[in-house]
Amino acid sequence: MGEPDRSRLLDYTREPATAGAPEARRSSLLDYAEAAPSPRPASDGRPGPRPGVPPYETPVFVPAHPRYVDAVDEDGRAVRVPFVVYELFEHPERQTAAYAFSTLEKLVAAFGEAQPWVGTSIGPLAEALSEHGGTVVLDPKVARGRPNWRPAELAAYTREMR
């Protein structure tokens, strides 16, 4: 399937050969989703998805970025532990929400080329947010304006995280 996926953050640490941001490429997440067999109905008595609710395994693109915490491993050595932070938004109904997009193009249209993101399944994301009183909004309408991340801000953040 070609080269492995990697964070787009690294694209902004080096000066691009052209004046614009690097060209986005298709995530391998969609290749896996398209190659997977269709899910069978649950045979354990659980209800299936409600009308209008995407299947649990539906791949989505969510604004997120890496973070690191300095820790000590079992041998007493200093280590840097990476994790992903989902960017959460205040939804009009006053709920904390993760905005999930069914295509990368929709995420880029909403937040701009420099927006870091992660591909995930909507089901585990919705469950994790629900445990903390939040929700997932699929393909939200985002008012045009200043993007969350600009290329210079992303480059600065990447340098800081190294």
C-alpha positions as CSV (number, residue, x, y, z in Angstrom):
1,M,0.0,0.0,0.0
2,G,2.9,2.4,-0.4
3,E,4.7,4.3,2.3
4,P,3.3,4.1,5.9
5,D,1.2,6.9,7.3
6,R,3.0,9.5,9.3
7,S,2.0,12.7,11.1
8,R,1.7,15.8,8.9
9,L,3.4,17.8,11.7
10,L,6.8,16.8,10.2
11,D,5.8,18.3,6.9
12,Y,5.9,21.8,8.5
13,T,9.2,21.5,10.3
14,R,11.1,21.8,7.1
15,E,10.7,24.5,4.5
16,P,8.5,23.2,1.7
17,A,9.9,23.2,-1.8
18,T,6.9,25.2,-3.0
19,A,5.3,28.2,-1.4
20,G,2.2,26.4,-0.2
21,A,1.6,23.6,2.3
22,P,2.5,20.1,1.3
23,E,-0.1,18.3,-0.8
24,A,-2.4,16.1,1.4
25,R,-2.4,12.4,0.5
26,R,-5.1,9.8,1.0
27,S,-4.9,8.0,4.4
28,S,-4.4,4.3,4.4
29,L,-7.3,4.2,6.9
30,L,-9.7,4.3,4.0
31,D,-7.9,1.4,2.2
32,Y,-8.4,-0.8,5.3
33,A,-12.0,0.2,5.6
34,E,-12.7,-0.5,1.9
35,A,-11.0,-3.9,2.1
36,A,-12.7,-5.0,5.3
37,P,-15.7,-7.3,5.0
38,S,-19.1,-5.9,5.6
39,P,-20.1,-6.1,9.3
40,R,-22.6,-8.8,10.1
41,P,-25.6,-8.1,12.3
42,A,-24.9,-8.7,16.0
43,S,-25.8,-12.2,17.0
44,D,-25.6,-11.6,20.7
45,G,-28.9,-9.8,21.0
46,R,-27.5,-6.3,20.9
47,P,-29.5,-3.8,18.8
48,G,-27.9,-2.7,15.6
49,P,-27.3,1.0,14.7
50,R,-30.3,3.3,14.7
51,P,-31.3,4.9,11.4
52,G,-28.9,7.8,10.7
53,V,-26.2,6.5,13.0
54,P,-23.1,5.4,11.3
55,P,-21.8,1.8,12.0
56,Y,-19.4,1.5,14.9
57,E,-16.3,0.9,12.7
58,T,-16.9,3.9,10.4
59,P,-13.6,5.6,9.8
60,V,-13.5,9.4,10.6
61,F,-10.9,12.1,10.6
62,V,-10.7,14.1,13.9
63,P,-8.8,17.3,14.7
64,A,-6.1,16.1,17.1
65,H,-2.4,16.5,17.8
66,P,0.4,14.7,19.6
67,R,1.5,15.5,23.1
68,Y,4.3,14.0,25.3
69,V,4.8,13.5,29.0
70,D,8.2,13.0,30.6
71,A,8.2,9.9,32.8
72,V,10.4,7.3,34.3
73,D,10.4,3.7,33.0
74,E,10.6,0.5,35.0
75,D,14.4,0.7,35.0
76,G,14.5,4.3,36.3
77,R,15.4,5.8,32.9
78,A,13.8,9.0,31.8
79,V,11.4,8.4,28.8
80,R,9.1,10.6,26.8
81,V,5.7,9.0,26.4
82,P,3.6,10.1,23.4
83,F,-0.2,10.3,23.3
84,V,-2.8,11.9,21.1
85,V,-5.0,14.8,22.3
86,Y,-8.3,15.2,20.5
87,E,-9.3,18.8,20.0
88,L,-12.7,19.4,21.6
89,F,-15.2,22.1,20.8
90,E,-18.1,23.8,22.5
91,H,-21.2,22.6,20.7
92,P,-24.2,25.0,20.5
93,E,-26.2,22.8,22.9
94,R,-23.4,23.5,25.4
95,Q,-21.9,20.1,25.2
96,T,-18.2,19.3,24.7
97,A,-17.9,17.8,21.3
98,A,-15.3,16.2,19.0
99,Y,-15.8,17.2,15.4
100,A,-15.4,14.1,13.2
101,F,-15.3,14.3,9.4
102,S,-16.2,11.5,7.0
103,T,-13.5,12.6,4.5
104,L,-10.2,14.4,4.9
105,E,-11.3,16.9,2.4
106,K,-14.2,18.0,4.7
107,L,-11.8,18.4,7.6
108,V,-9.4,20.5,5.5
109,A,-12.3,22.6,4.2
110,A,-13.5,23.3,7.8
111,F,-10.1,23.9,9.5
112,G,-7.5,24.4,6.8
113,E,-4.5,22.5,5.5
114,A,-2.3,22.9,8.6
115,Q,-4.9,21.2,10.9
116,P,-3.3,18.1,12.5
117,W,-5.7,15.2,12.6
118,V,-6.0,11.5,13.4
119,G,-8.0,8.8,11.7
120,T,-10.1,6.6,14.0
121,S,-13.4,4.7,14.2
122,I,-16.4,6.7,15.3
123,G,-17.6,4.1,17.8
124,P,-14.7,4.1,20.2
125,L,-14.4,7.9,19.9
126,A,-18.1,8.3,20.8
127,E,-17.9,5.9,23.7
128,A,-14.8,7.6,25.2
129,L,-16.5,11.0,24.9
130,S,-19.8,9.8,26.3
131,E,-18.0,8.6,29.4
132,H,-16.9,12.2,30.0
133,G,-20.2,13.8,29.1
134,G,-19.3,14.7,25.6
135,T,-20.5,13.8,22.1
136,V,-19.3,13.4,18.5
137,V,-20.6,15.7,15.8
138,L,-20.2,14.1,12.3
139,D,-19.5,16.5,9.4
140,P,-20.3,19.7,11.4
141,K,-21.0,22.9,9.6
142,V,-18.0,25.1,10.8
143,A,-18.2,28.9,10.3
144,R,-15.5,30.1,8.0
145,G,-12.9,32.2,9.7
146,R,-9.4,31.9,11.1
147,P,-8.1,28.3,10.9
148,N,-7.3,26.5,14.2
149,W,-3.8,26.0,13.1
150,R,-1.7,28.0,10.6
151,P,1.5,26.5,9.1
152,A,3.8,28.8,11.1
153,E,2.0,27.8,14.4
154,L,2.2,24.1,13.5
155,A,5.9,24.4,12.7
156,A,6.5,26.2,16.1
157,Y,4.5,23.5,17.9
158,T,6.4,20.8,16.2
159,R,9.8,22.3,17.2
160,E,8.6,22.7,20.7
161,M,7.5,19.0,20.9
162,R,10.8,17.7,19.7
